[in-house]
Each structure stands twice: as structure tokens, then as C-alpha cells.
């Protein structure tokens, strides 16, 4: 979720009912060296709370120093990312790379817990590959050194995001009498029905949603409505989609500046307008324009087109 779960995006998720959010993951090496991009990711707003700041790294001293910096930003939680499968992170033994050395994983976690007064949580995966799914051992050992909750993505690092997430071991951890910290399940939750089904089937304390929320912040209100009523909400109208997309872009421009604000919004447009007939011609314009004005204009043309099409259909 790097360059995705930033303040502009989080604002929309919060409005739509997300209970707990995390920042983009932040390099501890960037933090301790005052890298501009890393420091900017510490930006949190009161309306986002409760919120966790997520860090990743592999060096003991760097993790401890970064924990002190994070504490100054005053989030509710400090989260350690031991789950990112991206090669440039893994090759440094950070993210999911640490799953190749569980003793070091535990040592790093204990060091962070001992370095801060903030509650420390961890996000990880089932294991490095199919032969190393030691997540039950990981849950017990990390709990023993003081973490307050564990989020588990139901894939190994080798799987990346391929295949179907396996929640079986996540459910097994919930059945383990030794484990008493909250367990949050993650992976492939893309509908209200699936969120409720998986929570009930595997007994998790919470559901974490990442990719399914990109360009779709409404998924949180849809899940809450389904939990409360057992009924699905009507999908957002084209007007709501356009209005939300425009607000997202406006905040991105304000927070990131024009160049990055334009470029990093591109990954959201497909999902904002997924399922609309012949939307490709509009999407092509949205992802190739380099300045804001033509993008806002295209969004208004898109709105008019699909509203007119709806009237014609009626």
C-alpha cells in the first residue's frame, strides 16, 4: 500500500467507516537519516485516529531509534511490517525477508517493544514458503516479547499476491489457548459477504483490508451495513464516484504537490470506475494527463456521459 494509504486516501476511508488505519510503511533507515519522504509519512491528522504508524527495517539499532521518532508523532500504535514481499525490501532482510530468520524477527520485535511506550503490533505472513509456515510459533513468540496484536496475511512470501489466501492457519492461531492477543485476518476480503463469512468461520478479532479498498473507500461502509442489517448497500452512484475521486485528487495535490499528486492518483482511477461500460477511453485520459486541469475536466465529462447514459436507459 506504499503511495496508496496516504492522508488523502485515509481521509476517504475514515469517512466511510474504517475503524483503524495505518500509514504507508516507513523505512527506518529513512527516518533516522531525516529523509524527506519518510518524514512526510509521519503526518497524521486528528480525524484519522486511532491510527498506527508502520515501520520496516532489519537493523536493531535503526529499529530502536526509529521507534523513538515514531513515538514523538503520537500515534495510537506502532506497527512493524514483517510482511511486505517486494524484492527491494526482502533482499535487505526486512519486510517478509525476516521470515527466513525467526530468531532475528523476535529479537528485533523485542527491541522495538522495549524502546517505546506505544503499543506495538506486527503485520506478517504465514511464512517464507510452503515449507516454512511457522506462523503459530511466530504468534506465540511475538506475544511473549510484548506485542499487543498480530495481523496475518494468508499467503507466504513466495506466493506474493498469487493464488487464494489461506486463512486456515489464521483460524488455528485463534484456537490456540496460548494466544490471547487480538488476531486480525488479511487477504482477499473484497466484499461484505466475504468479510462476515471469514470473520465468523475463522474467529478473528478483526478484518484488515488493503487492495480491495483502492479506489473503493466505500467498502468499509458496505461491510458495516451488511454486518448490521444482513443486506447489501446499493453501489455508489456515478455522481458520488466522481465527487469522491475529485476530492481525493484535490487532497493529493495539496499534500504531495502537483507532480506526485497527479502521478500517484493514477492507480486509483480503474477501481473508482470499474464496471462502467466503455470506461477505458476515459481512464486512458486520466492516467496520461500530466496536469490537474484536464483531469478534472475529464472527470466532469465522464460524469455527464454516464448520467446521460443512465437517463437513456431509464
N, C-alpha and C positions, 0 to 999 in steps of 0.2 A: 504493500500500500504506500510505498515511498512516492512522494509527489502527488498523492491522492488524498490521504487523510489529513489534510492541512486545515487551518482555521476556516477558510471559505466553505469547504466541504462539510466539516464538522458542524458548522452552524446550521446547515440544512438538515443533517441527520438528527441533531438535537431537537429542532423544531418538530420533527416527525416522530419523536418519541423514543429515541435511543437513550437508554438509561445510563450507560457508562461508555466513555470513549477514550481512545488512546491517541497520542500524537503519532506522526510518522516515526519510524525508528531513527535514532540519532547515533552517529558514530561517536564513541567515547574519545577516540583519538582526535576527532574534530573539535569536540567540546573542550578538551584540556588545552588545545592549541588555539582556542578562540576563533575557529573557522566561522566565517560569517553565516554560511548556510546552516551549519549545525546549531549555532546560537539562535538563529531565527526560529528554528523548530521548537525552541523552548517557549515561544509565545503561546500563552493560554489566556482565555477570557473567562470572566466570572460566570457567564451564561452557559459555559461548557461543563461546569462542574456537576458531578465528580468526574475527574479526568486523570488519566495516568500518563506519565512521560515514559516513553520506551527507549531503552538504550541497547546498543550491541557493541561487543568488543571481545578481546581474547586475552589481554594482558592484565594481570592482577592489579598493579599499581594504577593503571589507567582507569579501570573499572571503579576503583575506590575513590579516586579523585573526581571522576565524573559523577558519582553518586552525591558527593558534596555539592557540586554545581547544580545538579537537579533539585536537591533539597531547597536551594535558595529560590527556585522558581515556584515553590509551594504547590505542587500538585497534590492530589489525594493519594496517589500511588506511584511508585517507581516500578516499572516493568522491565524485565530483562528478556530480550529476544534471543532465544536459543532455537528458533525455528526457520529463519529465512534460508531458503535453499539456493539462492543466487550464487553463482560461481565466485564472483569477486569478493563476496563475504565469506563463503565457506572455505576458500583457499587460505584464508588467514586464521582458520580455526574459530571463527566467530559464527553467529547465527547457528544454523543446523550443523555446521562443521564440528562443534563441540560434542555432538552426539557420538563422535569417534573416541572420545576420552571422557567417560563419565566421572572419573575421579576429579579431573580438572573442572568439569562442569560444577560439581558440588563445591569445590574449593573457591571458584570464582563467585558463586552464589553466596556462600557464607561470608566472603569478604565484603560484598555489597551490603548484605543484611547488617553486618557489624559496623558499616560505615555511615549509616543513615538512621534517622528516627522515623523515616517514612515506611509505611507497609510496603514490602517487596513482593511482587508477583512475577511469575515466569510464563512465557509462551514458548512451546516447543512442539515437536512432532513425535510420532510413535517410535522412531529410531532412525538410524542411518540408512538401513536397507532391511530387506525381509528377514535377514539372519540376526538382526540386532534390535529387535523390538522390545527393548528393556524399559518401556515407559512405566510399568508398575514399580520397578525398582527405583526409577528416577523420581516418581511421585513420592515414595516413602522417604528417600534420602533428602530431597529438597525440602520436604515438610520438616524433617528433623533439624535442618540448619536454619529454619525460621521463615520460609516463605508463607504468605498468607492466602494465596490462591494459585491455581495452576490451570492454564489454558492449553488445550491439546488439539493440534490439527491432526485429523485422522489419516495421514499419509506419512510415508517415510521420506527422507531427503531424496533418495534415488528416484522416487516417483515424481518429484517436483509437484506439478498440479495435474498429472495424468491419472486416468482411471478414476474409480469411485472411492471417495473417502470411507475408510473402515472405522466405524465407531465402536466396534465390539470391545476393543481393549479399553476404550474410554469408559464404557459401562462396567467393565471388570474392576477398574480402579474404584468406581463408586461403590462397588460391593465389598471392597477390601476393608475389613474392620480397623486396620491400622491407619487408614487415611481419613482424616477428619476435616481437612481444609476444603473450601469450595473447588469444584472441578467444573471448568467451562469447556464445552464441546465446540469444535470448529471444523468446517469443511463441508461444502456442497449444500448449505442451507440457502435455498433460493426461493422459498415460498412459505406462506403462513402455515400451510398444512404440514410441510416437512419440519418446520421448526417445532410445532406442537408434537408431532409424531416422534421425533428424535428425543425431545426432552422427556417425554413420557416413557419411551422404550428404554433409554439408557440411564435415566435418573439423574442427569446432570443438573448442576445448580444454576447454570445459565447457558445461553447460546451466543456464540461470537460470530458476527457476520462481517465479511470483508468484501470479496469481489462482487457479490450479488448486490451490494449497495452502490456500486459505482454507476453514476448516472441514474440512480434509483433510490434516493433517500426515503421514498415513501414506503419501502419495505418494512420499516420499523412500525409505522402506524398500522400497516396492514396486518402485521403479526399480532400487535396488541389488540386490535379489533377482533381478530379471529379467536384469540385466547378468551376474550370477554364474552363474545356472542356466538362463536361457532360458525359465523358467516363471513364470507369474503367481501371486502370493500370493493366498490366499483373502482376501476383504474383511474388514475388522474386524467383529466381532460387535456386536450391539446393546449388550451389556454394556460392551465396550471403548469404543464411541462415547459412551455416557452417562458413563462414568467419566472419559474424557478431556475431555469437554465440561465436566463439573463442576470438574475440576482447573483448566481454563482460566479458568472463571468465578471460582473462588476466588482465583487469582493476580491476575486483573484487578481484583477488589475490593480486594485488598491493595495493589496498585501504584497504582491510579488513584483509589481511593475509591469509595464506593457508587454515586453518581450516574453518573459516567463509566464505572465498571466494568460497570454494568448496560447502559447505552445502547450502548456500543461493542462489546459482545458480540453484539448483535443481528444483525450482518452475517454471523456465523459459523453460526448455527443451521441455516439452509437446507441448507448443504453437509454439516454433521455428520450430517444425517438424510435426505439426498437419496435418493430411490428407494424409500422406505418407503411402503407403501400407506396412504392417508388420513392422512398425517402433517400435513397442513395445519392440522387442528384443534389439534394440539399446538404447531405453530410459531406460530400466531396468539397463543396464550397466552404463549409465550416472548418474543415481541417486543413485547408490550403491557404486561407487568408492569413496575412501577417499583421494586420492592424485591426483594432476593435470595431471601428465604424461599420465596415462591410459585414462583419459577423452579426452585429445587432440588426442590421438591415435584413440579412438573410433569415434570421430568426423570425422577424416580423412577416416576411414573405411566406415562410413555412407555415406560420400560424394562419395567415389568411387563406393559404391553399387548402389546408386540411379542414378548416372551418367551413369553407365553401363546399368542399367535397362532402362533408357531413350533411350540410343542408340539402345538397343534391340527392344524397342517399335517402334522406327522410322524405 
